[in-house]
Amino acid sequence: MMPFPQIDPVIFHIGPLAVRWYGMMYLLGFVGGYLVMQQVARLRRLPISKELISDLLFYAVLGVVLGGRLGYTLLYNPSYYLSRPLEIFYVWEGGMSFHGGLLGVLIVLLLFCKKHDLSLLMVADLAAVAVPIGLGFGRIGNFINAELWGRVTDVPWGVVF
């Protein structure tokens, strides 16, 4: 078994602003997903422009962040956040939920396809190629934060937190 490497969650500071690994992983996931979506759309000659993919990414980021945060606050500690509603917006204090982010993105996809008269299945297939990239980088951020550890194991590559 390996001990957890105790990685500092802050990469560097710019004045009072702390740039964290978790936020960097979100950024890398979104950028990586965007680049793959552009490439797949081009190679498959999908009827969606680069500009629309850029717009979709913008709204997907909003869906992930807003849905993830709302999911966390309303599913995991609703009484706390309903008594302190402004703290729902304190994203810098942490707290995101996968299922809230998923629901946020699904809503974005539905509205986006309806607005631009695009096939939902085509756009969902295109967005699906970005999901493993985003989730992969997100899990690296979770590891650095010592979050989402799995079940007890005795394999040599297991990590003790």
N, C-alpha and C positions, 0 to 999 in steps of 0.2 A: 504494500500500500504506500501511496505517496502522500506526503503532507501537502495541504493547500499552500500554494506559493506566496500568499499574502501580497497580492498585487495592489498597489495604490490605485483606488478608483479614479483619481484625478491624474490626467495626463500632464497638464501644465496649467499655469495661470496666466491670464492677460489682465493685469491689474487686479481688481477684486473678483473678476470672472474666472471661475474654475471650469476648465474644459475636461469633461469626464469621459472615460472609456465607454460607458453605457450610451451616452448621447452620440459619441463618434460611431459606435456600432450601428445605431439607427441611421445615421447619415450614410455610412458605407452600404448598408442594406438597401436603402432607397436609391442611391446612385447606381449600385450594381444591378438592382432590379430594373431600373430605367434603361440602362445600357443594353441589357439582355432583351427587354421588350422591344426596343428600337431595332435590334438585330433580327429578332424573330419576325417582326412585322415586315421588315425589308426582304428577308429571305423567302418568306411564305407569300410575299406580295399581297398582304392583307389590305383591305380597303380602309385604312386608317392612317392619317398623316402624322408626321413627326410632331407637329404642333398639338394635335389632339392627344397624342401619347404624353406629351409634356403637361398638358392640362389635366389629363387623367392622373398623372403622378401627383400633381399639386393637390387635387381633391382626395386622392387616396391617402396622402400624408395627413390631411385634416381628419379623414375618417378613422385612420389608425390611432392618431393621438387623442382626438376628442372621444371617440368610441372607447378606446382603451382606458382613458382616465374616468369617463363616466361609468364604465363597467366596473372598474375598481371601486370607486366611491359608493356606488349604489348596490353592488353585490356583496362587498366584503365588510363594509362598515357604514351602512346607510344611516343609522341613528346619529352617529358622530357627524357625518357630513351634512345631514339635513338640519342639524342644530347649528352648524357652522358652514353655511352654503358657499361663502366666498373661498373657503379652503379647497373646494372642488377644483378651483383654477390654479392651485399651488402645485403645478406639475414638477417644479424643481425639488419638491419634498419627496418625490417618488410615488409609485403606485400606479401600475398599469395592469389591465387584464387582457389576456389573449382573446377571450370570447367577446369582450366589448369592442376590441379593435377589429375583430373579424366581422362583427355585426355592423360596425361603422363603415368598413370597406364595402360590404354587400349593399348597404344603402346607397353609398356613393356610386357603385357600379350601376345599380338600377336607375338612379336619377340621371347619371351621365349618359347612359345608352338611350334613355328616353329623350333627353334634350337634344342629342346629336343624331338621333335616328340610326343608331348602330345596333347590330345584332348582339344581344346580351351574351349568348354563348361564345361568339367570336372574341368579345372583349374579356370575358371571364377566362377563356382559354389562354389568351395573351397575358392577362394578369397572373394566371397560375404559374407561369414560368418564373415570375419574380419572387413568388412566395418562399421557396426554399432558400433563396439568397438572403432575403430579409430575416427569416427565422434563424438561419445559420449564424448570421452576424449578431442577431439579438441574443442567442444562447451564449455566444462568446462574452457578450456584455454581462449576462446573468452570471456566468462563471467568474468573471473578474470581480463582481459584486458579492460573490459567495451566496448566490441565490439559486433556487430551484434545483437543489441537490437531489439526487435520486435515492433509490432504495439501498439498504445495507448490502455490501458486497465484500468478497474476499479475494477478488482478482488482483493481480499485481499492478494493474494500471488504475485501480480505484483510488479515489482521492479522499483523504480524511479532512473534513472541514472543522 
